[in-house]
Amino acid sequence: MRQKLSNAGRLVVKIGSALLAERETGALKSDWLASLAADVAALKAEGKDVIVVSSGSIALGRRVLGLASHGLKLEESQAAAAVGQIDLAHAYEEAFKSHGMVAAQILLTLGDTEERRRYLNARNTIETLLGLGAVPVVNENDTVATSEIRYGDNDRLAARVATMMSADCLVLLSDVDGLYTAPPGTDPDATLIPEVREITPEIEAMAGDTGTELSRGGMVTKIEAAKLAVAAGTHMAITQGGVMHPLAELADGARATWFTARADPVAARKRWIAGALEPRGSVTIDAGATRALLAGKSLLPAGVTAVSGAFDRGDAVVIRGPANEELGRGLSAYTRADAERIIGHKSREISDILGYRGRTELIHRDDMALKRKRPDAE
Ligand code: GLU
């Protein structure tokens, strides 16, 4: 199981509030955070991309504001988050700095990971940060999120971030070490399930409720997160985060429940593009671009001869060859109106034509699912 961690090129680590803040006082557990930062540095030294999704803003902020430790109204939680997020971001900045790493704060709401245009923006920004060697530290944008547009728990937010970023592995560091056959606190016969290959109704029934005072998400939201993750080709682990160096412990085979994904994230994303999205339009491409696509390249505006439909940035479009045959589908990096203006042109002319510097590709190869490939293509 632990190979899933060592083989992962990109992983998301979710940290619950109970790990970061003392239960009684709400004080930051800085020694623990220092040990986590050392683990993250070690993973990055192995060449992995690491994204942290961290709770803790409410737990840290309510102490500063003198609010009660439980039973807060939504707006009181949001006020606490506004204060605590500063401390939380600062704590990561400091902890990462001592390992020569840069922390980047990303605050997201549900819409940012589900609405396609905002999804693309968030994805591109996080991708750029990873490329620059920074460690994105994500939390929900609690202060602006109303009940309709909030996740409310970081387990599902972490799963969305993992799928959005095509991560190979998601680790939920928790105050429990995994999923048990029955509530471990009350049932002496409860045993830990080391691997879940399929999330059956029986598995869901085992989730019960292991929520604690400080963390909103119990086992139920963790199973929800696992469903999102495995469907997108991301393996997920639930493991005890309360120990020092929890990621090193997991790599050494610590107790955990692993939810295994069958496909890899790139294949799962391509399947999603090919099947799940309703195309909003189409682009017709010339013979040269067809050859390039079949050889695994991105679609540049120069190779496009016509566009149709009413699509927005991030919408799915059908890609048609010179004889109008469907070659596949992809997500457009431009709106229909902008695409129409740049087709047939070299990518370096885009900024002169549109007045802004957009992406070089009309459809990036990662955002494309083709029906067939040349056998010699990668
Ligand atoms: N976003 C909340 C916070 O930072 C936590 C939500 C959760 O723990 O799931 O306090």
Residues whose N, C-alpha, C, O or C-beta is under 5 A from the ligand:
A	BS01	LIG	S17 S54 S55 G56 S57 I58 A59 E140 G152 D153 N154 D155 L214 S215 R216 G217
